[in-house]
Amino acid sequence: QLQLVESGGGLVQPGGSLRLSCAASGFTLDYYSIGWFRQAPEKEREGISCISSSGNTTVYADSVKGRFTISRDNAKTTVYLQMNSLKPEDTAIYYCARGFFCYTDYDVPQSDFNSWGQGTQVTVSS
């Protein structure tokens, strides 16, 4: 059964860090890109990062560039999102999803991804 499960969310103070995990099962992670998305209250879900199947290409939205780092460990069938220097505006439910593409200047559109996880809540507040 194909599944993606996010974990690692929580409550953190501004300036703090969290590492999210996206654990894949039921398919061969090596063949797919993975995207991270987030949805803040009363806002549309947005793509914030992706990593190619090989891990050689990573893409970040301007809102997280320089603060977030995406990585993958295909042996552990897990993709990570390291989030540093967190801001209150990073508060959202974070999702991972499976796709085929991730390339330079890619805007990580939701329509290119499927098999969404259930999400993990990240709250940045003092």
Secondary structure, DSSP 8 states (H G I E B T S, - for coil): --EEEEE--EEE-TT--EEEEEEEESS-GGG-EEEEEEE-TTS--EEEEEE-TTS--EEE-TTTTTTEEEEEEGGGTEEEEEE-S--GGG-EEEEEEEES---TT----GGGEES----EEEEE--
